[in-house]
Amino acid sequence: MDDITLLSTEDMPFEEVRRGRVHMIRRKRLPLESGISGVTMEYSLSIVPDGYFTPRHKHNFDQIRYTLSGEQSTGLGDLAAGECGYFPEGSYYGPQKQDGECACLVLQFQGASGEHLLTNEEMNATYEKLLAAGGRFENGIYKGFKPDGTSKNKDSYEAIWEAHEGRDLEFPPERFRQPVMMLTNNYRFWPDRKTPGVSIKHLGAFGEARTAIFFQRLAPGAALPAGTQEDAELRYVLDGAFDYEGKTWGKGTYMFVRNGAKTGELRSPAGATFFTIALPGLADLRACMAAGQPFPWQVASA
């Protein structure tokens, strides 16, 4: 498994996301493997179509959304281009009623509850299984049958998750009253005292795993030095370009750097801006594994 993933999203095909919602999201799934057994994450560049709809609902996983173009409906105020939202497990949002197409980056990952995040393959296969069993999906709701033959109406994601896992979905208690919507244009870039020519617009760090969201701007001629990566980072180039190991990478580049990776110098002759998500939790879980300790969700709450 490579310590660094580097690719242009322009060269990637779209795939369909079958979730039983009204209209279908298309996405480019960006390679992201936690490297930790049982810990699943998915990152994508998604196109949300005009007319997309979901009822008010909540997740048993965490989600981060960043709007690249258009306006993204959330039911709690649209996320305009350049704005970002953190949707924690257990917190309601919606209904979503998409007006016009939008493009966005979406990260879905296990929250502190440790509940299994279904992969795209698991979701699609279970969706087809429910259809084959005579159920149907309408307006974001699954209409099927219980084992005794009586009708069953449930949010489509909940129905798919329960059918795959073979048990009822019990949502974790909310830790935020509602998702956090970040109006990023009102934040300032702040100089990085350790790296000349680099500035950070830090949006926040969320949850027990301290998942951090920020923009990273390199002035013309600035560089990120070679070294050992402390915390895993997902980087997406919003503008400009950079040189890395003899190749130039521009807008739309995706870079995943694992914790512990040995990195080369990353230099930007004309300047560049990244949208970045840092994942300290992955290093924490690796440390638990190395010490033979249980993961946090395997320990009873204090």
N, C-alpha and C positions, 0 to 999 in steps of 0.2 A: 504494500500500500504506500503510495507516494506521500511524502511529507508536505509537498506543495502541489496544488492543482492550479493551472493557469490556462485559460482558454478565452476565446472570443465568443460571446453569445450570438453574434451575427451569423456564425456558421452552424448554429444548432437548429434542429427542426422543432416545431410545436407538437405537443401531444394533447389529447383530450383528457379532461378531469371529470370523471363520472361520479357525481356525488348525490344525484337525485334532486338537484336544485332546478330552478326555472332558468333555462338557457345554460350553456356549458362554457366554463372557463377553458381557455387554451393556455398552455404554458410550456416554457423551456425549463426542464428540471436541471438545476445546477449541481454537479457532483458534490456530495457531502456525506461522508461516512464518519461516524463518531470514532470508530476504531475500538469501541467498548461494547461487548456483548450485551444485547438487550436494550441499548440506548439508541433510539432512532431519531433522526432529524431530517427535514426536507426543506430545501431552499429552491425557489423558482422565480423566473421572470414570467409573470402571468398577464394575460389579456382578459379583462373582465368585460363581457359584451353588454351592449345596450339592452336593457330589460332584465338583466340578471336579478334574481330575487331570492332572499332567504327570510324566513320568519325570525322573530326575536329568539335568540338561542345563546348558549354558552358552550365552552370547550372543556375537555379534560386534559388539555395541553396548552402551552403558551404559544403565542403568535406575535410576530412583528411584521408590519406592513409599511412600505415606503412607496409613495406614488411617484412614478416617473413622468407620466403625462395624463391629461384628463383630470377628472375628479372622481374619487372613489367613495361610494356610499357606505356608511357604517351604521346608520340609524341614530348616531350621536353627533351628527355634523359631518359633512363631507371632508375627506382628506384631499386637498388640492395638490397639484404637482409640487413636489419638494417637501411635502409634509409627511409626518410619520406617526404611526400609532402602535402602542403596545397593548395587546389583548391577552390579559392573564387568564389562566385556567380558573374556572368557577365564576367569572364575571359576565353578566349578560350584556349583549349588545344587539343591534338590529331593531326592527326589520331593515334589511338592505334592499333598496330599490334603485338599481343602477340606471342613471340617465346619461346615455352616451357611453362610448367605449373608454376604458382607461387601461393604462399599463402600470404595473407595480411589481416591486420585489416583495416576496412573501417568505418568511422563515417560520416553520412550524417545528416545535421541539418539545420534548418532555418537560413538564413543569416539576415543581418540587414534590408533587404527589407520586411521581414515577410511573403514572399510568401509561400503558403502551400506546404509542402513536402509530397508527396503521400506516404502512407504506402505500404508495400509489397502487402497486400490484395487488396488495391485500384488499384495498378499497374497491378496485374495479372488479376483482373476482367475486367478492361478496355481493356487490351491487347486481351483477349478472345472476348470481345464485338466487337472490331474493325475487328477481323478475321471473326466473324460471319456476319458482314456487308459486307463482300466481299473484304476487304482490304488484303494486304499482306506486309510482312516485308522482305526486301532484302538489305544486306550489311549495316545494321544499318539505313535504310531509310524506312519509311512507305509509301506505295503506295496505296492510297485509292481514295475516291471521295468526292467532295464538295456537299452541298445540291442541287445544280443545275445539278448534274450528271457529271460535268467535273472532270478531274483527279486532284489529289492532292498528291504531293510528299513532305515529310517533315521528319526531323530527328525523329527517333522513339520515343524518350523520349518526345519531344515537342508534337507529335501527341497524345500520350497517355495522357499527362497532360491536353491538351486542350479538349480532348474528355471527360475527367472526370470532369473538372472544368466548361465546357460549355462556355469558352471564350478564346480569343487569349492569348498566353503566351507572356508577355512583360518582357524582361530580364532587370534586374537592371543594371545601368551603372557600368562599371568596376571601381574598386578602386585599383586594382593591374594590371599592364600591362600583367602579366602572372602568373600562379601558382608558388609557392615558393617550390623549391626542396632543401631539407636539407641533406647534406652529414655528417651524424651524427658521423662517426668515427673521424672527424676532430674537434669535440667539446670536451671540457674537463668536467669532473665531478668537481663540486664545493661544498665544505663542507657546510652543513646546520648548521648555528651557533646556531640554537635553539634546534637541536636534535642530540646529540652525536652519532657518528657511521653512520650517514645518509649523503649521498652526492647526489647532483642534477646535472644532465646534462640538462640545460634549452635550448630548441631549439628555442623558441619564443612564443610571445603572439600576436594574430592576430585579427584585426577587432575591431569594436566598442564594442563588447561584451567581448573583451580581452581573448578569448579562448586560453588557454596555453597548450603547448606540451612539455613534458620533460620525462627524465628517472630518476628513483628514486632507488638508490642503498643502501641497508642495509648491513653493515659489519656484520660478525659473532657476534651474541649476541646483535645486535642493535635492537631497538624497536621504533615503532611509538606509542606515549603515548595515553591513553584513553582521550576522551574529546568530544567537540562539533565541528562537521565539518563545516567550514566556507563556502567553495565553493564545489559544487558537483565535484566528481572525478570519472573517469573511469580508472581502473587499470587492467593491464594484466601482469601476471608473465612470464618473458622471461627466467629466470633461477633461480635455487635455490628453497627455500621453506620457508613458514612462518607458525606460529601457531596462531590461532585465536579462542577464546572461546572453547578451548579443542580439536580442530581438526587441523591436519596438511594439508596444501594446497601447491601443487607443480606447476611445469611448466605447462602453459596452463590455469591457474586459472584466472577467470574473477571476478572482484569486482567492483560494482557500489555503491558509497557512496553519498547519497543525501546531499545537503546543509542543515545544521541544525540537521543532524543525531547525535545521541549519540553513540559514538564508544568506543569499548573496546580496550585494548592494543593489538597491532599487533607486535609480536616478531619473529625474524628470528635467530634461534640458529646457523645455518651454513652460513647464508647470502642469499640474494635474490636481483633480479633486476626487477623493474616494468617499463613497458611503460605506461605512464599516460597522460591523457587529463583532464584538469581542465575546468570547465564550470561556471565561475562567472556570466554569463548572466542569468542563471536560478534564482539565488538569486536576481538579479536586477529586473527581471520580477515579482517575488513573492512580492518584496517590492512595485512595482507599483500597484499590485493587492490590497495589504494591505492598501495602501494609497488612493485607489479609482482613481488612475491616469491611463491614457491610456498607452498602450505599445509604445515604441519608433517609430515603423513603422506606428502608428496611428496618429502621429503628423506630420504636414507639415515640411519639411526640412527648416532649417534656410537659 
